[in-house]
Amino acid sequence: MSELLPDDFVLSDDSHDDSYMGLRAAEPDNARSITRNLRNLAHAAPPGSRYIYCNMMYTVLTHLIEVETGQSFGKSLQHRVFDPLGMSSSNLQPENAKARGHGYRLAKGHIWDKKTLSFREIEAADCKEGQGAGSIITSANDFIKWIKALLNHEGPINEDVYQGLIRPRSSRPAKNRKKNTNTDRIFYAAGMDFYWHGDHAVFEHSGDITGFGSRFVFLPDLKFGAVVMGNSSGTNSVAAQLFRELIEHVTSPRHDQLSPAHSNFDNQGPNQHEASIQANTEQRDKVKGTADKARKVSKRTLKEKGKMSNRNISPTETTKQQDLELVSYTGNYWNPGYRNMKVEIKVDQLFIDATDRSLGFTAYLEHRGDGLLFDAHVRDAFDTGAEILRTEFVIDNGTVVRMGMDLEPIVNDLIWFDKVK
């Protein structure tokens, strides 16, 4: 990437989802600015050394595509994927769907409101800073055409492209539900999870933003694929359970006997596709993966407060000094990667409005009673979820000079902001 984008792609010594700016910001991010900002973000591990999902790296790839093709990522998708596969209901970003006359078809997202015990509707919003990791507006009927192309190597999916997509790059231990089906490890290919269910290779992935979710799965040797799309944040949980049952059904011995695709597979002898996957798997078995989740808004809940308060981050000596008046903490704090974070006073508490982020949030800071340590009680931009972030201030000669927030747990340190005038 550094060779292909020498001016833009520079890494520093994760996901850092709170670092990029959304449409509400004075200067929203785009694929190029996301790429150029990587140099300002700390890394939890050397690239390629372990499994860490990261939205931003997909966005970086779209910047590379735009540079190499000389056209927007949306146009590339349209010309290279959507049009060849007849995906006439698919667009990048809601604004493009509306421009093509599909605005009346756009579903509204739904968020469960615990206070009113009802759903709140939200509009689908553009997220140009997240292109590549999402923001494709489509229908289930269009989405399944993409899965069909993967199964049958149609349109833009030739053999070379297909092998590149399914090749495992890293791995991680399977979770309990997968272990119950005798799946020990999950491999990560190009935007797809890959694991073995008995003798069958399974490829799947999910995506979600507030109010929406989607999931796909396909089993190449059985020529079986499925997609689920929904306009609520609980879509993926439902889809995961449905897919588990579908996979059990299509891989059951009775179904195998009735499946034409599987009968052909048995009659033809060793399956070239499966052999290719097996070879790739054996090659990547040498890579030691570690299970890590991409950080998502509201991942950590209030009931985990004790756990969050005891993370292995040593407080600085200055946290033991005398407390200051609230007004002493207010002002603008700057981090090159995360940009400006403004601390104000609201309802007699320190308050941060970070709704200018792509994954916007607000936070009230509660003093922990031991020096300059605070708990930031975080709510997302839709006033849902509940998360506590450790926050620490540093003083020098009686003046607050720095603020650290636990915005990216996987780096095992606070994200530090310098106070600016």
C-alpha positions as CSV (number, residue, x, y, z in Angstrom):
1,M,0.0,0.0,0.0
2,S,2.9,2.4,0.8
3,E,4.2,1.8,-2.7
4,L,0.9,2.2,-4.4
5,L,-0.1,5.3,-2.4
6,P,3.3,6.8,-1.4
7,D,1.9,10.3,-0.5
8,D,-1.2,9.1,1.4
9,F,-0.5,5.7,3.0
10,V,1.8,6.1,6.0
11,L,1.4,4.1,9.2
12,S,2.5,5.1,12.7
13,D,4.5,3.1,15.1
14,D,-7.6,-1.2,15.2
15,S,-10.1,0.2,14.4
16,H,-10.0,3.7,16.0
17,D,-13.7,4.0,15.0
18,D,-14.1,7.3,17.0
19,S,-11.3,9.0,15.0
20,Y,-13.1,9.8,11.8
21,M,-15.5,12.6,11.2
22,G,-19.0,12.2,9.8
23,L,-21.4,14.5,7.9
24,R,-22.1,16.6,11.1
25,A,-18.4,17.7,11.3
26,A,-17.2,21.0,10.1
27,E,-14.7,19.1,7.9
28,P,-16.2,15.6,7.2
29,D,-13.7,12.8,6.3
30,N,-13.5,11.0,3.0
31,A,-11.5,8.0,1.8
32,R,-8.4,10.1,1.2
33,S,-8.4,11.9,4.5
34,I,-9.1,8.6,6.3
35,T,-6.0,7.2,4.6
36,R,-3.8,10.1,5.4
37,N,-4.9,10.1,9.0
38,L,-3.6,6.6,9.6
39,R,-0.1,8.0,10.3
40,N,-1.6,9.6,13.5
41,L,-3.1,6.5,15.0
42,A,-1.4,4.0,17.2
43,H,-1.2,0.4,16.2
44,A,-2.1,-2.5,18.5
45,A,-0.1,-5.0,16.4
46,P,2.1,-5.0,13.3
47,P,0.0,-5.3,10.1
48,G,-0.8,-8.9,9.1
49,S,0.4,-10.3,12.5
50,R,-3.0,-11.0,14.0
51,Y,-6.7,-10.8,13.4
52,I,-8.1,-7.3,14.1
53,Y,-11.1,-6.1,12.2
54,C,-10.8,-2.5,11.0
55,N,-13.4,-0.6,9.1
56,M,-10.9,2.1,8.0
57,M,-8.7,-0.3,6.1
58,Y,-11.6,-1.1,3.7
59,T,-12.0,2.6,3.2
60,V,-8.3,2.9,2.4
61,L,-8.7,0.2,-0.3
62,T,-11.5,2.3,-1.9
63,H,-9.1,5.3,-2.0
64,L,-6.6,3.1,-3.8
65,I,-9.3,2.1,-6.3
66,E,-10.2,5.7,-6.9
67,V,-6.5,6.6,-7.5
68,E,-5.9,3.7,-9.8
69,T,-9.1,4.0,-11.8
70,G,-9.5,7.8,-11.9
71,Q,-13.1,7.5,-10.9
72,S,-15.2,7.5,-7.7
73,F,-15.6,4.2,-5.9
74,G,-19.3,4.4,-6.4
75,K,-18.9,4.5,-10.2
76,S,-16.4,1.6,-10.1
77,L,-18.9,-0.5,-8.2
78,Q,-21.6,0.5,-10.7
79,H,-19.5,-0.3,-13.8
80,R,-17.7,-3.4,-12.5
81,V,-20.2,-5.1,-10.2
82,F,-23.7,-3.8,-10.2
83,D,-24.3,-3.3,-13.9
84,P,-22.7,-6.7,-15.1
85,L,-24.8,-8.6,-12.5
86,G,-28.0,-6.8,-13.2
87,M,-28.1,-5.3,-9.7
88,S,-30.4,-2.4,-10.7
89,S,-31.5,-1.6,-7.2
90,S,-27.9,-1.2,-5.8
91,N,-26.1,2.0,-5.2
92,L,-23.3,3.4,-3.0
93,Q,-24.8,5.8,-0.4
94,P,-28.4,6.8,0.1
95,E,-27.9,10.0,-1.9
96,N,-27.1,8.0,-5.0
97,A,-30.1,5.8,-4.6
98,K,-32.3,8.9,-4.4
99,A,-30.6,10.4,-7.4
100,R,-31.6,7.3,-9.4
101,G,-35.2,7.6,-8.3
102,H,-35.1,5.0,-5.6
103,G,-35.7,7.4,-2.7
104,Y,-39.3,6.1,-2.1
105,R,-37.9,2.6,-1.6
106,L,-35.4,3.4,1.1
107,A,-36.2,1.6,4.3
108,K,-36.1,3.5,7.6
109,G,-33.9,2.1,10.3
110,H,-35.4,1.2,13.7
111,I,-33.9,1.6,17.2
112,W,-35.5,0.2,20.3
113,D,-36.2,2.8,22.9
114,K,-36.2,1.3,26.4
115,K,-37.9,4.3,27.9
116,T,-41.0,4.1,25.7
117,L,-40.7,0.4,25.0
118,S,-41.1,1.1,21.3
119,F,-39.1,1.5,18.1
120,R,-37.8,4.9,16.9
121,E,-37.4,5.4,13.2
122,I,-34.3,6.9,11.7
123,E,-33.4,7.9,8.1
124,A,-30.6,6.1,6.2
125,A,-27.7,8.6,6.1
126,D,-24.7,8.9,3.9
127,C,-21.4,7.7,5.3
128,K,-18.8,8.7,2.8
129,E,-16.0,8.2,5.4
130,G,-17.1,4.6,5.8
131,Q,-17.3,3.6,2.1
132,G,-15.8,0.2,1.5
133,A,-16.8,-1.1,4.9
134,G,-20.5,-0.4,4.1
135,S,-22.9,2.1,2.8
136,I,-24.1,0.0,-0.1
137,I,-27.9,0.5,-0.5
138,T,-29.4,-2.6,-2.0
139,S,-32.3,-5.1,-1.8
140,A,-32.3,-8.7,-0.8
141,N,-33.1,-9.7,-4.4
142,D,-30.0,-7.8,-5.6
143,F,-27.8,-8.9,-2.8
144,I,-28.4,-12.6,-3.7
145,K,-27.2,-11.9,-7.2
146,W,-23.8,-11.2,-5.8
147,I,-23.8,-14.5,-3.8
148,K,-24.9,-16.3,-7.0
149,A,-22.0,-14.7,-8.9
150,L,-19.6,-16.0,-6.2
151,L,-21.1,-19.5,-6.4
152,N,-21.1,-19.7,-10.1
153,H,-18.1,-17.4,-11.0
154,E,-20.3,-15.1,-13.0
155,G,-19.7,-11.6,-14.3
156,P,-16.7,-9.9,-12.6
157,I,-16.0,-13.1,-10.5
158,N,-13.6,-15.1,-12.6
159,E,-11.5,-17.9,-11.1
160,D,-8.6,-15.6,-10.2
161,V,-10.8,-13.1,-8.5
162,Y,-12.7,-15.9,-6.7
163,Q,-9.5,-17.5,-5.4
164,G,-8.2,-14.1,-4.2
165,L,-11.5,-13.5,-2.3
166,I,-11.6,-16.8,-0.5
167,R,-7.9,-17.1,0.4
168,P,-7.5,-16.9,4.2
169,R,-5.3,-14.1,5.5
170,S,-5.6,-14.6,9.3
171,S,-7.4,-16.7,11.8
172,R,-8.9,-16.6,15.3
173,P,-10.4,-19.2,17.7
174,A,-14.1,-20.0,17.3
175,K,-16.6,-18.9,19.9
176,N,-18.8,-21.2,21.9
177,R,-21.6,-21.6,19.4
178,K,-19.3,-22.4,16.6
179,K,-17.4,-24.8,18.9
180,N,-20.6,-26.6,19.5
181,T,-20.6,-27.6,15.8
182,N,-17.0,-28.8,16.1
183,T,-15.5,-25.6,14.5
184,D,-12.3,-24.8,16.2
185,R,-11.0,-21.8,14.1
186,I,-12.4,-19.2,11.9
187,F,-10.3,-17.8,9.1
188,Y,-10.6,-14.3,7.6
189,A,-10.5,-14.0,3.9
190,A,-11.1,-10.9,1.8
191,G,-14.1,-9.5,3.6
192,M,-15.4,-12.9,4.5
193,D,-15.2,-15.3,7.4
194,F,-14.4,-18.9,6.4
195,Y,-14.7,-22.0,8.5
196,W,-15.4,-25.7,8.1
197,H,-18.7,-27.2,9.0
198,G,-17.9,-30.9,8.8
199,D,-16.6,-31.4,5.3
200,H,-18.2,-28.3,4.0
201,A,-16.5,-24.9,3.6
202,V,-18.7,-22.0,4.8
203,F,-18.2,-18.4,3.9
204,E,-20.2,-15.6,5.6
205,H,-20.0,-12.1,6.9
206,S,-22.3,-9.6,8.6
207,G,-22.5,-5.8,8.7
208,D,-24.4,-3.4,10.9
209,I,-24.9,0.2,11.6
210,T,-27.4,1.8,13.9
211,G,-30.8,0.8,12.8
212,F,-29.8,-1.6,10.0
213,G,-28.1,-5.0,9.6
214,S,-27.3,-7.5,6.9
215,R,-25.7,-10.9,6.7
216,F,-24.8,-13.4,3.9
217,V,-23.6,-17.0,3.8
218,F,-22.7,-19.5,1.1
219,L,-21.4,-23.1,0.9
220,P,-19.6,-23.5,-2.5
221,D,-19.7,-27.2,-2.9
222,L,-23.4,-27.4,-2.2
223,K,-24.2,-24.3,-4.4
224,F,-26.2,-22.9,-1.5
225,G,-26.3,-19.2,-0.5
226,A,-28.6,-16.9,1.4
227,V,-28.8,-13.3,2.5
228,V,-30.7,-11.5,5.2
229,M,-31.3,-7.8,5.4
230,G,-33.2,-5.9,8.0
231,N,-34.0,-2.4,9.2
232,S,-33.3,-2.8,12.9
233,S,-30.2,-3.2,15.0
234,G,-31.2,-6.7,15.9
235,T,-31.1,-8.1,12.4
236,N,-27.8,-9.9,12.6
237,S,-28.8,-11.9,15.7
238,V,-31.8,-13.2,14.0
239,A,-29.9,-13.9,10.8
240,A,-27.1,-15.7,12.6
241,Q,-29.7,-18.1,14.2
242,L,-31.5,-18.6,10.9
243,F,-28.2,-19.3,9.1
244,R,-27.2,-21.9,11.7
245,E,-30.4,-23.8,11.1
246,L,-30.1,-23.5,7.3
247,I,-26.5,-24.8,7.4
248,E,-27.6,-27.7,9.6
249,H,-30.4,-28.4,7.2
250,V,-28.4,-28.3,3.9
251,T,-25.5,-30.3,5.4
252,S,-27.6,-33.0,7.0
253,P,-27.0,-36.5,5.5
254,R,-30.5,-36.8,4.2
255,H,-30.3,-33.4,2.4
256,D,-26.9,-34.4,1.0
257,Q,-28.4,-37.4,-0.6
258,L,-31.1,-35.3,-2.2
259,S,-28.9,-32.5,-3.3
260,P,-28.1,-32.5,-7.1
261,A,-25.1,-30.3,-6.5
262,H,-23.7,-32.7,-3.9
263,S,-24.5,-35.8,-6.0
264,N,-22.5,-34.3,-8.8
265,F,-19.7,-33.6,-6.4
266,D,-19.6,-37.2,-5.2
267,N,-19.7,-38.6,-8.7
268,Q,-16.9,-36.4,-10.0
269,G,-14.4,-37.4,-7.4
270,P,-12.1,-34.9,-5.6
271,N,-13.5,-31.4,-5.8
272,Q,-11.0,-29.0,-7.2
273,H,-12.6,-26.1,-5.3
274,E,-12.4,-27.9,-2.0
275,A,-8.8,-28.9,-2.6
276,S,-7.9,-25.3,-3.3
277,I,-9.6,-24.2,-0.1
278,Q,-7.9,-27.0,1.9
279,A,-4.5,-26.0,0.5
280,N,-5.0,-22.4,1.5
281,T,-6.2,-23.4,4.9
282,E,-3.2,-25.6,5.6
283,Q,-0.9,-22.8,4.5
284,R,-2.6,-20.3,6.8
285,D,-2.8,-22.8,9.7
286,K,0.7,-21.6,10.6
287,V,-0.6,-18.1,11.4
288,K,-1.5,-17.8,15.0
289,G,-4.7,-15.7,15.2
290,T,-6.1,-14.1,18.3
291,A,-9.8,-13.5,18.8
292,D,-10.4,-9.7,18.9
293,K,-13.6,-7.8,18.3
294,A,-13.9,-4.7,16.3
295,R,-14.9,-2.0,18.8
296,K,-18.5,-1.0,18.2
297,V,-20.6,1.8,19.8
298,S,-22.2,0.4,23.0
299,K,-20.1,-2.7,23.1
300,R,-19.4,-2.2,26.8
301,T,-22.3,-1.7,29.0
302,L,-22.9,-0.1,32.4
303,K,-22.8,-3.5,34.1
304,E,-19.2,-3.8,33.1
305,K,-18.2,-0.7,35.0
306,G,-16.0,-2.5,37.4
307,K,-14.2,-4.3,34.6
308,M,-13.6,-1.0,32.8
309,S,-12.4,0.8,35.9
310,N,-9.7,-1.9,36.5
311,R,-8.0,-2.1,33.2
312,N,-4.3,-2.3,33.2
313,I,-3.6,1.4,32.5
314,S,-1.4,2.9,35.2
315,P,-2.5,6.4,36.4
316,T,0.0,9.1,36.2
317,E,1.4,10.7,39.3
318,T,-0.5,13.9,38.6
319,T,-3.8,12.1,39.1
320,K,-3.1,12.0,42.8
321,Q,-3.0,15.8,43.1
322,Q,-5.7,18.0,44.4
323,D,-9.0,18.4,42.6
324,L,-9.7,21.5,40.6
325,E,-12.8,23.5,39.9
326,L,-14.9,22.1,37.0
327,V,-14.2,25.2,34.9
328,S,-10.5,24.3,35.0
329,Y,-11.1,21.2,32.9
330,T,-13.1,22.9,30.2
331,G,-11.7,23.8,26.8
332,N,-10.5,22.2,23.6
333,Y,-8.2,19.2,23.6
334,W,-6.3,18.1,20.5
335,N,-5.0,14.7,19.2
336,P,-3.6,14.5,15.6
337,G,-5.5,11.3,14.9
338,Y,-8.8,12.0,16.7
339,R,-8.8,15.8,16.2
340,N,-10.6,18.2,18.5
341,M,-12.5,17.1,21.6
342,K,-14.2,19.9,23.5
343,V,-15.0,19.7,27.2
344,E,-17.8,21.9,28.5
345,I,-20.0,22.2,31.6
346,K,-23.6,21.0,31.3
347,V,-26.0,20.5,34.2
348,D,-23.1,21.0,36.6
349,Q,-21.1,18.2,35.0
350,L,-18.3,18.0,32.6
351,F,-19.7,17.2,29.2
352,I,-18.3,16.2,25.7
353,D,-20.3,16.5,22.5
354,A,-18.6,14.3,20.0
355,T,-21.5,13.9,17.6
356,D,-19.4,15.2,14.8
357,R,-17.8,11.8,14.6
358,S,-18.9,9.2,12.2
359,L,-19.9,7.1,15.2
360,G,-21.0,10.1,17.1
361,F,-21.5,10.2,20.9
362,T,-22.0,12.4,23.9
363,A,-20.4,11.8,27.4
364,Y,-21.0,13.1,30.9
365,L,-17.8,12.9,33.0
366,E,-18.3,11.6,36.6
367,H,-15.5,12.2,39.1
368,R,-14.3,8.9,40.5
369,G,-13.2,10.5,43.8
370,D,-9.5,9.6,43.4
371,G,-7.7,12.6,42.0
372,L,-8.2,13.4,38.3
373,L,-9.8,10.2,37.2
374,F,-13.3,10.3,35.7
375,D,-15.8,7.9,34.2
376,A,-17.2,9.1,30.9
377,H,-20.8,7.9,30.7
378,V,-21.2,7.6,26.9
379,R,-24.4,7.6,24.8
380,D,-24.3,7.3,21.1
381,A,-25.6,10.0,18.7
382,F,-29.1,8.4,18.8
383,D,-29.1,8.5,22.7
384,T,-29.0,4.7,22.9
385,G,-26.5,2.3,24.5
386,A,-24.6,2.9,27.7
387,E,-20.8,2.7,27.8
388,I,-18.3,3.8,30.4
389,L,-14.9,5.0,29.3
390,R,-12.0,5.7,31.7
391,T,-10.9,9.3,31.4
392,E,-7.9,10.9,33.0
393,F,-6.7,14.5,33.2
394,V,-3.1,15.6,33.7
395,I,-2.1,18.9,35.4
396,D,1.1,20.9,35.4
397,N,1.7,23.7,37.8
398,G,-2.0,23.8,38.7
399,T,-3.2,23.9,35.1
400,V,-4.9,21.0,33.2
401,V,-2.7,20.3,30.2
402,R,-3.9,16.8,28.9
403,M,-6.8,14.5,28.8
404,G,-6.7,10.8,28.1
405,M,-9.8,8.7,27.1
406,D,-10.1,4.9,26.7
407,L,-11.4,5.3,23.1
408,E,-9.6,2.3,21.7
409,P,-9.2,-0.6,24.2
410,I,-7.2,-2.8,22.0
411,V,-4.1,-0.5,22.1
412,N,-4.1,-0.9,25.9
413,D,-3.5,2.8,26.6
414,L,-5.6,5.9,26.7
415,I,-5.9,8.2,23.7
416,W,-4.2,11.4,24.8
417,F,-5.3,14.9,23.9
418,D,-3.3,18.0,24.6
419,K,-5.2,21.0,25.8
420,V,-5.1,23.9,23.4
421,K,-6.0,27.6,23.7
